[in-house]
Structures are given as structure tokens and as C-alpha cells.
Amino acid sequence: MNRTIYILLILVACCIQLSAQCYTDRHTTNLMDGWMSCTKTANPHAIFGESHWIRYDLGQQYDIYDIQIWNLSHPDHFKSGVRDIVISRSNNGNTWTILDTFTVPRAETTGFYEGVRSIDLKGQTMRYLLITALNNHSGGCAGFSEIRFYTEDATSEEMALDFAPCENGGLYTNISGGMGLGGQYSGAGVTDNGDDSFDFDADEVGPGIYTITYTYQDGGTRTESAQIEVLACGDDRCPDCIDCGSFDQADLDSPDIPDGKYHDELLSASGQVQSSRDVDFRGSQEISLEAGFEVVASSDFLAEIRECYDNDIVNGDLEQELSSWNFWHDPDSVTMTQGLETSDVYEGDYSLWVTITDPEDNENWRAQASNDDLVLEEGKTYRVSFVAKSLDAEGFALVMELDGSPWTNYFSTYVPYKDYWESYSYTFTVDQPVPFDVRFSMHLAEYGGTHLIDNVKVVELD
């Protein structure tokens, strides 16, 4: 739900506060204590078109300094918490000025979560404040639980960086540790912005614990420090690692290797990294720089061992249209049609849609959409993940089963839909022999309506 909030001068300890909590800096995991938008609508600032947004009417003009945000912390929705947001201001509600883009860290799913005071607007004057969500933490909606605006410049006595980004989370922009003493931030992955904020590149540094230092002058050189933990991709709170082999080998053997990050289990290259290029080799097992490989001066080249994964599903993102997907139904029991969705897609050009009419009261196996030829091994653990939605179907039965008699079931669960794209992830261990190929199968005969699915992955875990 996109909406406008009218704040009626609730002045508490030099701040304007939209409050939904019992403790000063804690927030409950109750989904009702917050804002969440699942459908994009026309933004008050027309440049953003249809988007997820929330607008605040402060009642009169205020100078706004720090902003503290409690992101969505409900266990089922924390991935829908806002990530990169654009803040705009206005004094008349019609003419908007963009201030900057800020990153809001993902929330911890606990009632002890105290939010982050990581946005500093430096006393910008406004009556209206508009927040536009550019993206989220891999969920289906966009929102946050609570927000607090500071109307005086309050500098913290201690540096605070209470967030744990994912290694493949990319760049976090305009992060503030609550310090405002004209100092400078430094540390691995840090770019100081010169305004008491910094950018942090979690993708660059990889998983681990990193110390961020703030150096300032106060009767001499003084420092404050805090730590940021970067979580490994594949962590339950993080997106999957990058898919292995997502490049053309000819690129690595060319006289001018293109900019980019190259992932595979085994990487080899005999090409050249030319001037002003930015190239990163990430091999999960080995990187081999062959005879003829060269890095020219004024280029940026990095080789590192970094995890990537093999997706056992072929064409799980539907970008090869319906290749590797199979459909079957019992025409005496149910009617099923299917095709490629091109407008309401999760990402890329296509998603899969399947419509079920005249559903059976039971025996949901009588209508199936499946992706076959999965090679699983007894004793190994796998994660199956995907995104899905429906406006009128309740859900579907997910079954990982042999692709033929005796149709051994290795994992099954009911998947309840939301009316927006949502991420689903399940882990299972194969505890029976696997005599031949397995398939990812959606059993649909009980659940009438149109089902949408995309980005299907089956990944072997260590």
C-alpha cells in the first residue's frame, strides 16, 4: 500500500516520531506495525512513475537531520524490507527535490531489533518528505516498520553499524555510523563520501567481519570504530550465490577481456586486461592464468576464490521460453492451459503461467507442470528455491520426485501464494536411492486459478 502519512507534531526528545513500539528503540515483529506496499502506484514525484512510495506531511516546515528506520522484521516478510531508497523533499507537496539515495540494511527478525540511524539529511528544510523504494532485500513487496525524524543535529557519542549485509548484496550507499564530527571513514570495502557518510561494497570484500574506523579531530586525532559482518551467499538471510559459468570462455581468451565478474568452479584465461578495465575472476575451486595472460597498467584486476553454484534446473528463469518444461493433465478431471507471461514478470523477459479450471477436490497430481532431468544423489542435501505469485489460486503442491515409476517422493510441501511475487526456499536431504533422474514438479489439480512462477533453482549444498 502506497500512502501519505500526516504527522501531527508529535515532538519527543527533539524528534518527530511515527511510533509503534513499547520500548524506546525496539520494534515488534508484528506486520501490522509498519508500512508495506505490494502494488506499484503513481508516485507523487512523476519522475519515478509507478513505484513503491510513502509520503509524509509534517504539518509545517522543519529542518530534518538524522533519520532512523526500523526495517520490516516479520520473519515472513523481512526480505521485503526496503533496501535502496530515494528521499525527496517539498514545501508545497507538488514540486519535489531529490536529496540522495540511501541504503537501509535488512532487519533482524527479533523483537530486540533497534533499527538503524544511518541517514543524515543535514538539516534540509521541508514540510513534505517522500521515500521511494528502488528495491528490497529480495522479497516481493517493499516497506519498513517504523521511522523517526530528528529535527536537531544530534551526534552520537559512539559509532554504531548495526547491520549484516550479504556478500552478493552489492554497494550500500550513504551509510552513517551516527558520527557527525567532520571526520573520515576507512576500512575494507569503504569509500568515504566526505560528508560524514560512506559507501560500503559488500560484494567486493566477501564474507567476514570487517572493522570500520572513523577518524576525527577533537583536541588531537581521535578514532571510533565498529564492525560490519558480511554474510556468505547462501545464508538463509541472503540470496543465492552467483551461478557458475555465466560467461563466454572466449571473453577470457580475448585480447581485451570485457569489464565484469567471471564465476566458475575452474577458471582459466590467456587473454589481456587492457587499460582502464575492471575485471574480477572468481573461481570456487581454482583460477589458472595461462601463458599469454597480461594485465596492462591502469587496469583493475582481481583474482579470488569465491563461492558460486551450479543450478541443476535447466531454464529455471524461463529465458529460453518453455524449453525443458513439461506439462500434463488428465482431461477427464481438470482443464489446464499454460504459456509465457511477458508483462507481469519477476525479472527478465518471461515467467511461466499455468491456469487451472474445473479443479479436482483431491488427487492434485492430475495436473502437473515440471522441469525434468535433475541428477540428485542419495545422502546429499539440496535447496530448491523459486519466486511465485497468484491473484486467484491458493497455492500448489511442490514435489521433488522420480521422473517415472515408482515416482519416489524425495521432498514435498504445500506452497501458499501471496498476491505479489514472493521468494520461497526449502532445504531437503535425499534419504533414498535415486535410480534415475528426478523432476521439479508442481501438482496443481486442486488449486484453481492462474499460477505464476519464475527463477527456479535446485542447488547442492555442502
Buried (B, 14 or more C-beta within 10 A) or exposed (E): EBEEEEBEEEEEEEBBBBEBBEEEEBBBBEBEBBBBBBEBBEBBBEEBEEBBBBBBBBEEEBBBBBBBBBBBBBEEBBBBBBBBBBBBBBEEEEEBEBBBEBBBBBBBBEBEBBBBBBBBBBBBEBBBBBBBBBBBBBBBBBBBBBBBBBBEEBEBEEBBBBBBBBBBBBBBBBBBBBBBBEBBBBBBBBBBBEEBBBBBBBBBBBBEEBEBBBBBEEEEEEEBBBEBEBBBBBEEBBBBBBBBBEBEEEBBBBEEBBEEBBBBBEBBBBBBBBEEBEBBBBBBEEBEBEEEBBBEEEBEBEBEEBBBBBBBBBBBBBEEEBEBBEBEBBEEBBEBEBEBBEEEBBEEEBBBBBBBEEBBEEEBBBBBBBBBEBEBEEEEEBBBBBBBBBEEBBBBBBBBBBBEEEEBEBBBBEBEBBEBBBBBBBEBEBEEEBEEEBBBBBBBBBBBBBBBBBBBBBBBEE
